[in-house]
Amino acid sequence: MATTERNHGLLHGASPARRPLRSLAALVCATAAMLATACTATPAPAAPPGTAATADLPPGGVPGVRVPTIAWTDAGEGYQQATAQVPYDYAQPRGRTLGLHLIRLPATDPAHRVGSLFVNFGGPGEPADALVRTLGPALLPAQVLARYDLVGVDPRGTGGSRSVRCSGSSDELQTLPYATEQAFPTDPGEQAEAVAQITRYALQCRARNGDLLDHVGTLASARDLDILRAAVGDARINLIGFSYGTFLGQVIANTFPDRTGALVLDGIVDPAWATGARHHQLDPGGR
C-alpha cells in the first residue's frame, strides 16, 4: 500500500461496503501520513470559499468552460450543500448545463484551511450525500478535517445530479432478473432470455432518459471535478476514491496530470474493466 502527491497514490484493499473496518482503518492511516506535511506546514492564506481568485489557478479542463460560482447553504449538523452548474455536453461547453449536487463538511480550522478533499464512494454511480453525512466525521483524522473541507459530489446521472431512471418501479425491475443481476443464466435458454431482457432494458432506459445517457460517464465526471476544483479555489484536485472511485482517480491523473494533487485510492479497479481489454491469460495458449 502506498500514497503519493500529484499522481498515483494507491491504497490496496476492499471497498467500504465489503470490509468497512479494515478498509477505513487503512485509509485513515494512509491519508493521515500523506497529508501530514500539508497539515503541519504553514499554508498560504486560503481563498474565500466558492472563489477562484489566485492568478495562477489552472482553468477548467475544457477551453471555454465557465467556472461556476458555488453558493453554499446550511444543510444541518455542520454540513453545507449546493448545486453547481457544469456543461451538459463538454463538446458544447457554452451550451446547456447540468446541476451537480454537492455536500460539504467545512474544515474545522478555517484560518489554516489548506483546500478541499473530494470523495467518491464508488458504484459506479453511488450518490455521495448520504454517505458523506453518515461517514464524514469518522472518515478522516481530526487533524485532516481541521485543514480540509470534505466535499462529496453526486456524479452526473445519480442522486441529486439529474439521476438516470431506467424503470418505473422496483416491481418493474423484478421482471428483469437477468438485466438487473438478480439472476445468472446457466443454460442456452436462460442466456437467450438474458440477452432479450438486457436489450429490452437498454431500450427502455434510452427512451426514459434520452441523450442524458450520452453525457454520463467517467471522463465527464473527471472534467466535472476539475471545474469544481477551480470553483472552490483550489489549484489541484485532491480525491479519496473507493472501488470504482479509484478508476475515476486514475482518469483524473491521466487527463489532468498538472492539476492532480493528493490521491488516496482504496480497492483499485483495473482500467481494463472500462476499456474492454482482455485480462491476463492463464497461460500462453490462452487457456
C-alpha positions as protocol buffer text, in pm:
chain_id: "A"
residue {
  index: 1
  type: MET
  ca { x: 0 y: 0 z: 0 }
}
residue {
  index: 2
  type: ALA
  ca { x: 133 y: 342 z: -88 }
}
residue {
  index: 3
  type: THR
  ca { x: 27 y: 700 z: -131 }
}
residue {
  index: 4
  type: THR
  ca { x: 172 y: 984 z: -332 }
}
residue {
  index: 5
  type: GLU
  ca { x: 123 y: 1352 z: -412 }
}
residue {
  index: 6
  type: ARG
  ca { x: 49 y: 1481 z: -763 }
}
residue {
  index: 7
  type: ASN
  ca { x: -16 y: 1142 z: -923 }
}
residue {
  index: 8
  type: HIS
  ca { x: -99 y: 783 z: -837 }
}
residue {
  index: 9
  type: GLY
  ca { x: -145 y: 749 z: -461 }
}
residue {
  index: 10
  type: LEU
  ca { x: -271 y: 392 z: -429 }
}
residue {
  index: 11
  type: LEU
  ca { x: -422 y: 215 z: -133 }
}
residue {
  index: 12
  type: HIS
  ca { x: -492 y: -153 z: -194 }
}
residue {
  index: 13
  type: GLY
  ca { x: -789 y: -305 z: -11 }
}
residue {
  index: 14
  type: ALA
  ca { x: -1158 y: -384 z: -28 }
}
residue {
  index: 15
  type: SER
  ca { x: -1440 y: -140 z: -96 }
}
residue {
  index: 16
  type: PRO
  ca { x: -1604 y: 5 z: 219 }
}
residue {
  index: 17
  type: ALA
  ca { x: -1918 y: -200 z: 160 }
}
residue {
  index: 18
  type: ARG
  ca { x: -1726 y: -528 z: 184 }
}
residue {
  index: 19
  type: ARG
  ca { x: -1465 y: -479 z: 453 }
}
residue {
  index: 20
  type: PRO
  ca { x: -1551 y: -144 z: 610 }
}
residue {
  index: 21
  type: LEU
  ca { x: -1349 y: -150 z: 930 }
}
residue {
  index: 22
  type: ARG
  ca { x: -1028 y: -283 z: 780 }
}
residue {
  index: 23
  type: SER
  ca { x: -1056 y: -57 z: 478 }
}
residue {
  index: 24
  type: LEU
  ca { x: -1142 y: 251 z: 683 }
}
residue {
  index: 25
  type: ALA
  ca { x: -852 y: 192 z: 922 }
}
residue {
  index: 26
  type: ALA
  ca { x: -606 y: 159 z: 633 }
}
residue {
  index: 27
  type: LEU
  ca { x: -747 y: 466 z: 464 }
}
residue {
  index: 28
  type: VAL
  ca { x: -726 y: 680 z: 777 }
}
residue {
  index: 29
  type: CYS
  ca { x: -363 y: 580 z: 842 }
}
residue {
  index: 30
  type: ALA
  ca { x: -252 y: 634 z: 484 }
}
residue {
  index: 31
  type: THR
  ca { x: -439 y: 961 z: 444 }
}
residue {
  index: 32
  type: ALA
  ca { x: -300 y: 1097 z: 768 }
}
residue {
  index: 33
  type: ALA
  ca { x: 53 y: 1012 z: 652 }
}
residue {
  index: 34
  type: MET
  ca { x: 2 y: 1154 z: 305 }
}
residue {
  index: 35
  type: LEU
  ca { x: -144 y: 1482 z: 424 }
}
residue {
  index: 36
  type: ALA
  ca { x: 80 y: 1524 z: 727 }
}
residue {
  index: 37
  type: THR
  ca { x: 310 y: 1772 z: 558 }
}
residue {
  index: 38
  type: ALA
  ca { x: 21 y: 1984 z: 435 }
}
residue {
  index: 39
  type: CYS
  ca { x: -144 y: 1977 z: 775 }
}
residue {
  index: 40
  type: THR
  ca { x: 169 y: 2084 z: 964 }
}
residue {
  index: 41
  type: ALA
  ca { x: 310 y: 2335 z: 717 }
}
residue {
  index: 42
  type: THR
  ca { x: 212 y: 2699 z: 732 }
}
residue {
  index: 43
  type: PRO
  ca { x: -18 y: 2744 z: 432 }
}
residue {
  index: 44
  type: ALA
  ca { x: -71 y: 3049 z: 219 }
}
residue {
  index: 45
  type: PRO
  ca { x: -389 y: 3237 z: 306 }
}
residue {
  index: 46
  type: ALA
  ca { x: -686 y: 3041 z: 175 }
}
residue {
  index: 47
  type: ALA
  ca { x: -905 y: 3188 z: -96 }
}
residue {
  index: 48
  type: PRO
  ca { x: -1257 y: 3273 z: 20 }
}
residue {
  index: 49
  type: PRO
  ca { x: -1488 y: 2970 z: -10 }
}
residue {
  index: 50
  type: GLY
  ca { x: -1650 y: 2941 z: -350 }
}
residue {
  index: 51
  type: THR
  ca { x: -1395 y: 3161 z: -531 }
}
residue {
  index: 52
  type: ALA
  ca { x: -1107 y: 3101 z: -768 }
}
residue {
  index: 53
  type: ALA
  ca { x: -909 y: 3417 z: -708 }
}
residue {
  index: 54
  type: THR
  ca { x: -542 y: 3320 z: -745 }
}
residue {
  index: 55
  type: ALA
  ca { x: -385 y: 3445 z: -1068 }
}
residue {
  index: 56
  type: ASP
  ca { x: -202 y: 3119 z: -1144 }
}
residue {
  index: 57
  type: LEU
  ca { x: -501 y: 2893 z: -1081 }
}
residue {
  index: 58
  type: PRO
  ca { x: -534 y: 2643 z: -1368 }
}
residue {
  index: 59
  type: PRO
  ca { x: -859 y: 2695 z: -1559 }
}
residue {
  index: 60
  type: GLY
  ca { x: -1127 y: 2435 z: -1613 }
}
residue {
  index: 61
  type: GLY
  ca { x: -1037 y: 2128 z: -1813 }
}
residue {
  index: 62
  type: VAL
  ca { x: -1206 y: 2228 z: -2140 }
}
residue {
  index: 63
  type: PRO
  ca { x: -1142 y: 2558 z: -2321 }
}
residue {
  index: 64
  type: GLY
  ca { x: -1441 y: 2789 z: -2293 }
}
residue {
  index: 65
  type: VAL
  ca { x: -1589 y: 2627 z: -1981 }
}
residue {
  index: 66
  type: ARG
  ca { x: -1730 y: 2877 z: -1733 }
}
residue {
  index: 67
  type: VAL
  ca { x: -1620 y: 2816 z: -1374 }
}
residue {
  index: 68
  type: PRO
  ca { x: -1942 y: 2824 z: -1170 }
}
residue {
  index: 69
  type: THR
  ca { x: -1999 y: 3030 z: -858 }
}
residue {
  index: 70
  type: ILE
  ca { x: -2095 y: 2796 z: -575 }
}
residue {
  index: 71
  type: ALA
  ca { x: -2347 y: 2931 z: -322 }
}
residue {
  index: 72
  type: TRP
  ca { x: -2329 y: 2704 z: -17 }
}
residue {
  index: 73
  type: THR
  ca { x: -2632 y: 2683 z: 211 }
}
residue {
  index: 74
  type: ASP
  ca { x: -2679 y: 2524 z: 550 }
}
residue {
  index: 75
  type: ALA
  ca { x: -2767 y: 2154 z: 536 }
}
residue {
  index: 76
  type: GLY
  ca { x: -2784 y: 2091 z: 912 }
}
residue {
  index: 77
  type: GLU
  ca { x: -2545 y: 1927 z: 1159 }
}
residue {
  index: 78
  type: GLY
  ca { x: -2249 y: 2129 z: 1034 }
}
residue {
  index: 79
  type: TYR
  ca { x: -2287 y: 2035 z: 667 }
}
residue {
  index: 80
  type: GLN
  ca { x: -2341 y: 2263 z: 371 }
}
residue {
  index: 81
  type: GLN
  ca { x: -2493 y: 2187 z: 31 }
}
residue {
  index: 82
  type: ALA
  ca { x: -2502 y: 2349 z: -311 }
}
residue {
  index: 83
  type: THR
  ca { x: -2581 y: 2293 z: -676 }
}
residue {
  index: 84
  type: ALA
  ca { x: -2308 y: 2372 z: -929 }
}
residue {
  index: 85
  type: GLN
  ca { x: -2387 y: 2416 z: -1297 }
}
residue {
  index: 86
  type: VAL
  ca { x: -2147 y: 2238 z: -1535 }
}
residue {
  index: 87
  type: PRO
  ca { x: -2167 y: 2174 z: -1910 }
}
residue {
  index: 88
  type: TYR
  ca { x: -2426 y: 1915 z: -2006 }
}
residue {
  index: 89
  type: ASP
  ca { x: -2215 y: 1833 z: -2313 }
}
residue {
  index: 90
  type: TYR
  ca { x: -1844 y: 1911 z: -2297 }
}
residue {
  index: 91
  type: ALA
  ca { x: -1834 y: 1930 z: -2676 }
}
residue {
  index: 92
  type: GLN
  ca { x: -2050 y: 2241 z: -2633 }
}
residue {
  index: 93
  type: PRO
  ca { x: -1907 y: 2399 z: -2316 }
}
residue {
  index: 94
  type: ARG
  ca { x: -2112 y: 2717 z: -2353 }
}
residue {
  index: 95
  type: GLY
  ca { x: -2437 y: 2531 z: -2417 }
}
residue {
  index: 96
  type: ARG
  ca { x: -2694 y: 2398 z: -2172 }
}
residue {
  index: 97
  type: THR
  ca { x: -2588 y: 2299 z: -1823 }
}
residue {
  index: 98
  type: LEU
  ca { x: -2643 y: 2018 z: -1573 }
}
residue {
  index: 99
  type: GLY
  ca { x: -2673 y: 2079 z: -1200 }
}
residue {
  index: 100
  type: LEU
  ca { x: -2442 y: 1875 z: -975 }
}
residue {
  index: 101
  type: HIS
  ca { x: -2544 y: 1826 z: -613 }
}
residue {
  index: 102
  type: LEU
  ca { x: -2262 y: 1888 z: -363 }
}
residue {
  index: 103
  type: ILE
  ca { x: -2237 y: 1824 z: 9 }
}
residue {
  index: 104
  type: ARG
  ca { x: -1955 y: 1973 z: 218 }
}
residue {
  index: 105
  type: LEU
  ca { x: -1820 y: 1931 z: 569 }
}
residue {
  index: 106
  type: PRO
  ca { x: -1617 y: 2253 z: 614 }
}
residue {
  index: 107
  type: ALA
  ca { x: -1271 y: 2246 z: 768 }
}
residue {
  index: 108
  type: THR
  ca { x: -1291 y: 2291 z: 1144 }
}
residue {
  index: 109
  type: ASP
  ca { x: -993 y: 2530 z: 1144 }
}
residue {
  index: 110
  type: PRO
  ca { x: -1081 y: 2766 z: 856 }
}
residue {
  index: 111
  type: ALA
  ca { x: -799 y: 3008 z: 941 }
}
residue {
  index: 112
  type: HIS
  ca { x: -549 y: 2735 z: 846 }
}
residue {
  index: 113
  type: ARG
  ca { x: -752 y: 2567 z: 573 }
}
residue {
  index: 114
  type: VAL
  ca { x: -539 y: 2400 z: 303 }
}
residue {
  index: 115
  type: GLY
  ca { x: -811 y: 2320 z: 48 }
}
residue {
  index: 116
  type: SER
  ca { x: -1082 y: 2072 z: -44 }
}
residue {
  index: 117
  type: LEU
  ca { x: -1076 y: 1692 z: -37 }
}
residue {
  index: 118
  type: PHE
  ca { x: -1327 y: 1533 z: -274 }
}
residue {
  index: 119
  type: VAL
  ca { x: -1459 y: 1184 z: -201 }
}
residue {
  index: 120
  type: ASN
  ca { x: -1610 y: 926 z: -436 }
}
residue {
  index: 121
  type: PHE
  ca { x: -1754 y: 612 z: -276 }
}
residue {
  index: 122
  type: GLY
  ca { x: -1769 y: 402 z: -593 }
}
residue {
  index: 123
  type: GLY
  ca { x: -2058 y: 222 z: -758 }
}
residue {
  index: 124
  type: PRO
  ca { x: -2021 y: 339 z: -1024 }
}
residue {
  index: 125
  type: GLY
  ca { x: -2295 y: 589 z: -963 }
}
residue {
  index: 126
  type: GLU
  ca { x: -2310 y: 590 z: -583 }
}
residue {
  index: 127
  type: PRO
  ca { x: -2454 y: 925 z: -464 }
}
residue {
  index: 128
  type: ALA
  ca { x: -2226 y: 1097 z: -214 }
}
residue {
  index: 129
  type: ASP
  ca { x: -2468 y: 1297 z: 0 }
}
residue {
  index: 130
  type: ALA
  ca { x: -2594 y: 1029 z: 239 }
}
residue {
  index: 131
  type: LEU
  ca { x: -2253 y: 862 z: 274 }
}
residue {
  index: 132
  type: VAL
  ca { x: -2069 y: 1186 z: 347 }
}
residue {
  index: 133
  type: ARG
  ca { x: -2328 y: 1269 z: 612 }
}
residue {
  index: 134
  type: THR
  ca { x: -2300 y: 921 z: 763 }
}
residue {
  index: 135
  type: LEU
  ca { x: -1923 y: 870 z: 741 }
}
residue {
  index: 136
  type: GLY
  ca { x: -1789 y: 1224 z: 719 }
}
residue {
  index: 137
  type: PRO
  ca { x: -1670 y: 1282 z: 1078 }
}
residue {
  index: 138
  type: ALA
  ca { x: -1528 y: 927 z: 1107 }
}
residue {
  index: 139
  type: LEU
  ca { x: -1369 y: 905 z: 763 }
}
residue {
  index: 140
  type: LEU
  ca { x: -1052 y: 1101 z: 839 }
}
residue {
  index: 141
  type: PRO
  ca { x: -841 y: 1203 z: 1138 }
}
residue {
  index: 142
  type: ALA
  ca { x: -935 y: 1525 z: 1314 }
}
residue {
  index: 143
  type: GLN
  ca { x: -613 y: 1697 z: 1204 }
}
residue {
  index: 144
  type: VAL
  ca { x: -705 y: 1637 z: 838 }
}
residue {
  index: 145
  type: LEU
  ca { x: -1065 y: 1751 z: 881 }
}
residue {
  index: 146
  type: ALA
  ca { x: -933 y: 2063 z: 1053 }
}
residue {
  index: 147
  type: ARG
  ca { x: -744 y: 2170 z: 741 }
}
residue {
  index: 148
  type: TYR
  ca { x: -952 y: 2032 z: 454 }
}
residue {
  index: 149
  type: ASP
  ca { x: -1314 y: 2071 z: 350 }
}
residue {
  index: 150
  type: LEU
  ca { x: -1457 y: 1724 z: 281 }
}
residue {
  index: 151
  type: VAL
  ca { x: -1665 y: 1752 z: -38 }
}
residue {
  index: 152
  type: GLY
  ca { x: -1895 y: 1488 z: -183 }
}
residue {
  index: 153
  type: VAL
  ca { x: -2043 y: 1515 z: -531 }
}
residue {
  index: 154
  type: ASP
  ca { x: -2337 y: 1315 z: -663 }
}
residue {
  index: 155
  type: PRO
  ca { x: -2190 y: 1216 z: -1002 }
}
residue {
  index: 156
  type: ARG
  ca { x: -2394 y: 1327 z: -1301 }
}
residue {
  index: 157
  type: GLY
  ca { x: -2679 y: 1084 z: -1356 }
}
residue {
  index: 158
  type: THR
  ca { x: -2706 y: 989 z: -986 }
}
residue {
  index: 159
  type: GLY
  ca { x: -2872 y: 1116 z: -670 }
}
residue {
  index: 160
  type: GLY
  ca { x: -2941 y: 1487 z: -687 }
}
residue {
  index: 161
  type: SER
  ca { x: -2746 y: 1534 z: -1013 }
}
residue {
  index: 162
  type: ARG
  ca { x: -3026 y: 1451 z: -1260 }
}
residue {
  index: 163
  type: SER
  ca { x: -3049 y: 1085 z: -1173 }
}
residue {
  index: 164
  type: VAL
  ca { x: -3084 y: 832 z: -1455 }
}
residue {
  index: 165
  type: ARG
  ca { x: -3408 y: 634 z: -1418 }
}
residue {
  index: 166
  type: CYS
  ca { x: -3442 y: 322 z: -1631 }
}
residue {
  index: 167
  type: SER
  ca { x: -3760 y: 178 z: -1481 }
}
residue {
  index: 168
  type: GLY
  ca { x: -4082 y: 300 z: -1333 }
}
residue {
  index: 169
  type: SER
  ca { x: -4075 y: 98 z: -1010 }
}
residue {
  index: 170
  type: SER
  ca { x: -3897 y: -174 z: -816 }
}
residue {
  index: 171
  type: ASP
  ca { x: -4175 y: -412 z: -918 }
}
residue {
  index: 172
  type: GLU
  ca { x: -4086 y: -350 z: -1282 }
}
residue {
  index: 173
  type: LEU
  ca { x: -3723 y: -436 z: -1210 }
}
residue {
  index: 174
  type: GLN
  ca { x: -3830 y: -771 z: -1067 }
}
residue {
  index: 175
  type: THR
  ca { x: -3948 y: -870 z: -1416 }
}
residue {
  index: 176
  type: LEU
  ca { x: -3590 y: -830 z: -1547 }
}
residue {
  index: 177
  type: PRO
  ca { x: -3383 y: -1054 z: -1319 }
}
residue {
  index: 178
  type: TYR
  ca { x: -3102 y: -1111 z: -1568 }
}
residue {
  index: 179
  type: ALA
  ca { x: -3073 y: -749 z: -1676 }
}
residue {
  index: 180
  type: THR
  ca { x: -3058 y: -631 z: -1313 }
}
residue {
  index: 181
  type: GLU
  ca { x: -2821 y: -909 z: -1198 }
}
residue {
  index: 182
  type: GLN
  ca { x: -3072 y: -1071 z: -966 }
}
residue {
  index: 183
  type: ALA
  ca { x: -3013 y: -1398 z: -1150 }
}
residue {
  index: 184
  type: PHE
  ca { x: -2740 y: -1550 z: -1367 }
}
residue {
  index: 185
  type: PRO
  ca { x: -2812 y: -1751 z: -1685 }
}
residue {
  index: 186
  type: THR
  ca { x: -2677 y: -2106 z: -1670 }
}
residue {
  index: 187
  type: ASP
  ca { x: -2804 y: -2271 z: -1991 }
}
residue {
  index: 188
  type: PRO
  ca { x: -2863 y: -2167 z: -2354 }
}
residue {
  index: 189
  type: GLY
  ca { x: -3230 y: -2092 z: -2294 }
}
residue {
  index: 190
  type: GLU
  ca { x: -3158 y: -1866 z: -2000 }
}
residue {
  index: 191
  type: GLN
  ca { x: -2877 y: -1698 z: -2193 }
}
residue {
  index: 192
  type: ALA
  ca { x: -3115 y: -1613 z: -2476 }
}
residue {
  index: 193
  type: GLU
  ca { x: -3364 y: -1474 z: -2226 }
}
residue {
  index: 194
  type: ALA
  ca { x: -3087 y: -1271 z: -2061 }
}
residue {
  index: 195
  type: VAL
  ca { x: -2991 y: -1113 z: -2394 }
}
residue {
  index: 196
  type: ALA
  ca { x: -3357 y: -1031 z: -2460 }
}
residue {
  index: 197
  type: GLN
  ca { x: -3401 y: -876 z: -2114 }
}
residue {
  index: 198
  type: ILE
  ca { x: -3084 y: -669 z: -2139 }
}
residue {
  index: 199
  type: THR
  ca { x: -3183 y: -543 z: -2484 }
}
residue {
  index: 200
  type: ARG
  ca { x: -3530 y: -451 z: -2360 }
}
residue {
  index: 201
  type: TYR
  ca { x: -3388 y: -281 z: -2052 }
}
residue {
  index: 202
  type: ALA
  ca { x: -3139 y: -78 z: -2258 }
}
residue {
  index: 203
  type: LEU
  ca { x: -3408 y: 40 z: -2499 }
}
residue {
  index: 204
  type: GLN
  ca { x: -3633 y: 130 z: -2206 }
}
residue {
  index: 205
  type: CYS
  ca { x: -3351 y: 322 z: -2039 }
}
residue {
  index: 206
  type: ARG
  ca { x: -3279 y: 516 z: -2357 }
}
residue {
  index: 207
  type: ALA
  ca { x: -3647 y: 601 z: -2402 }
}
residue {
  index: 208
  type: ARG
  ca { x: -3675 y: 732 z: -2045 }
}
residue {
  index: 209
  type: ASN
  ca { x: -3353 y: 935 z: -2039 }
}
residue {
  index: 210
  type: GLY
  ca { x: -3286 y: 1043 z: -2396 }
}
residue {
  index: 211
  type: ASP
  ca { x: -2943 y: 1190 z: -2465 }
}
residue {
  index: 212
  type: LEU
  ca { x: -2856 y: 1215 z: -2095 }
}
residue {
  index: 213
  type: LEU
  ca { x: -2704 y: 867 z: -2136 }
}
residue {
  index: 214
  type: ASP
  ca { x: -2457 y: 1011 z: -2386 }
}
residue {
  index: 215
  type: HIS
  ca { x: -2325 y: 1258 z: -2129 }
}
residue {
  index: 216
  type: VAL
  ca { x: -2272 y: 1048 z: -1817 }
}
residue {
  index: 217
  type: GLY
  ca { x: -1952 y: 855 z: -1757 }
}
residue {
  index: 218
  type: THR
  ca { x: -1608 y: 867 z: -1603 }
}
residue {
  index: 219
  type: LEU
  ca { x: -1444 y: 1121 z: -1834 }
}
residue {
  index: 220
  type: ALA
  ca { x: -1734 y: 1363 z: -1789 }
}
residue {
  index: 221
  type: SER
  ca { x: -1712 y: 1314 z: -1410 }
}
residue {
  index: 222
  type: ALA
  ca { x: -1337 y: 1381 z: -1417 }
}
residue {
  index: 223
  type: ARG
  ca { x: -1400 y: 1704 z: -1608 }
}
residue {
  index: 224
  type: ASP
  ca { x: -1672 y: 1794 z: -1360 }
}
residue {
  index: 225
  type: LEU
  ca { x: -1429 y: 1758 z: -1068 }
}
residue {
  index: 226
  type: ASP
  ca { x: -1173 y: 1974 z: -1244 }
}
residue {
  index: 227
  type: ILE
  ca { x: -1430 y: 2250 z: -1284 }
}
residue {
  index: 228
  type: LEU
  ca { x: -1539 y: 2211 z: -922 }
}
residue {
  index: 229
  type: ARG
  ca { x: -1173 y: 2222 z: -818 }
}
residue {
  index: 230
  type: ALA
  ca { x: -1148 y: 2563 z: -980 }
}
residue {
  index: 231
  type: ALA
  ca { x: -1482 y: 2673 z: -835 }
}
residue {
  index: 232
  type: VAL
  ca { x: -1374 y: 2603 z: -475 }
}
residue {
  index: 233
  type: GLY
  ca { x: -1049 y: 2791 z: -533 }
}
residue {
  index: 234
  type: ASP
  ca { x: -804 y: 2500 z: -540 }
}
residue {
  index: 235
  type: ALA
  ca { x: -507 y: 2467 z: -775 }
}
residue {
  index: 236
  type: ARG
  ca { x: -523 y: 2085 z: -780 }
}
residue {
  index: 237
  type: ILE
  ca { x: -774 y: 1805 z: -733 }
}
residue {
  index: 238
  type: ASN
  ca { x: -744 y: 1610 z: -407 }
}
residue {
  index: 239
  type: LEU
  ca { x: -952 y: 1291 z: -408 }
}
residue {
  index: 240
  type: ILE
  ca { x: -1031 y: 991 z: -191 }
}
residue {
  index: 241
  type: GLY
  ca { x: -1176 y: 714 z: -410 }
}
residue {
  index: 242
  type: PHE
  ca { x: -1317 y: 375 z: -318 }
}
residue {
  index: 243
  type: SER
  ca { x: -1367 y: 88 z: -566 }
}
residue {
  index: 244
  type: TYR
  ca { x: -1490 y: 249 z: -890 }
}
residue {
  index: 245
  type: GLY
  ca { x: -1376 y: 580 z: -740 }
}
residue {
  index: 246
  type: THR
  ca { x: -1019 y: 454 z: -789 }
}
residue {
  index: 247
  type: PHE
  ca { x: -1082 y: 434 z: -1164 }
}
residue {
  index: 248
  type: LEU
  ca { x: -1211 y: 791 z: -1154 }
}
residue {
  index: 249
  type: GLY
  ca { x: -888 y: 889 z: -978 }
}
residue {
  index: 250
  type: GLN
  ca { x: -678 y: 722 z: -1247 }
}
residue {
  index: 251
  type: VAL
  ca { x: -870 y: 905 z: -1520 }
}
residue {
  index: 252
  type: ILE
  ca { x: -823 y: 1236 z: -1338 }
}
residue {
  index: 253
  type: ALA
  ca { x: -448 y: 1178 z: -1300 }
}
residue {
  index: 254
  type: ASN
  ca { x: -408 y: 1093 z: -1669 }
}
residue {
  index: 255
  type: THR
  ca { x: -641 y: 1366 z: -1800 }
}
residue {
  index: 256
  type: PHE
  ca { x: -521 y: 1647 z: -1573 }
}
residue {
  index: 257
  type: PRO
  ca { x: -171 y: 1548 z: -1454 }
}
residue {
  index: 258
  type: ASP
  ca { x: -74 y: 1909 z: -1378 }
}
residue {
  index: 259
  type: ARG
  ca { x: -393 y: 1962 z: -1178 }
}
residue {
  index: 260
  type: THR
  ca { x: -380 y: 1642 z: -972 }
}
residue {
  index: 261
  type: GLY
  ca { x: -283 y: 1680 z: -607 }
}
residue {
  index: 262
  type: ALA
  ca { x: -325 y: 1406 z: -345 }
}
residue {
  index: 263
  type: LEU
  ca { x: -498 y: 1082 z: -445 }
}
residue {
  index: 264
  type: VAL
  ca { x: -593 y: 810 z: -196 }
}
residue {
  index: 265
  type: LEU
  ca { x: -736 y: 514 z: -387 }
}
residue {
  index: 266
  type: ASP
  ca { x: -877 y: 213 z: -200 }
}
residue {
  index: 267
  type: GLY
  ca { x: -977 y: -112 z: -377 }
}
residue {
  index: 268
  type: ILE
  ca { x: -809 y: -50 z: -713 }
}
residue {
  index: 269
  type: VAL
  ca { x: -1016 y: -109 z: -1028 }
}
residue {
  index: 270
  type: ASP
  ca { x: -821 y: -236 z: -1330 }
}
residue {
  index: 271
  type: PRO
  ca { x: -867 y: 12 z: -1617 }
}
residue {
  index: 272
  type: ALA
  ca { x: -928 y: -288 z: -1847 }
}
residue {
  index: 273
  type: TRP
  ca { x: -1271 y: -308 z: -1681 }
}
residue {
  index: 274
  type: ALA
  ca { x: -1369 y: 1 z: -1878 }
}
residue {
  index: 275
  type: THR
  ca { x: -1156 y: -31 z: -2190 }
}
residue {
  index: 276
  type: GLY
  ca { x: -1264 y: -386 z: -2271 }
}
residue {
  index: 277
  type: ALA
  ca { x: -903 y: -508 z: -2289 }
}
residue {
  index: 278
  type: ARG
  ca { x: -867 y: -877 z: -2217 }
}
residue {
  index: 279
  type: HIS
  ca { x: -740 y: -982 z: -1877 }
}
residue {
  index: 280
  type: HIS
  ca { x: -414 y: -1173 z: -1839 }
}
residue {
  index: 281
  type: GLN
  ca { x: -429 y: -1523 z: -1983 }
}
residue {
  index: 282
  type: LEU
  ca { x: -372 y: -1822 z: -1761 }
}
residue {
  index: 283
  type: ASP
  ca { x: -100 y: -1949 z: -1995 }
}
residue {
  index: 284
  type: PRO
  ca { x: 50 y: -1855 z: -2333 }
}
residue {
  index: 285
  type: GLY
  ca { x: -204 y: -2078 z: -2505 }
}
residue {
  index: 286
  type: GLY
  ca { x: -491 y: -1867 z: -2371 }
}
residue {
  index: 287
  type: ARG
  ca { x: -644 y: -2149 z: -2168 }
}
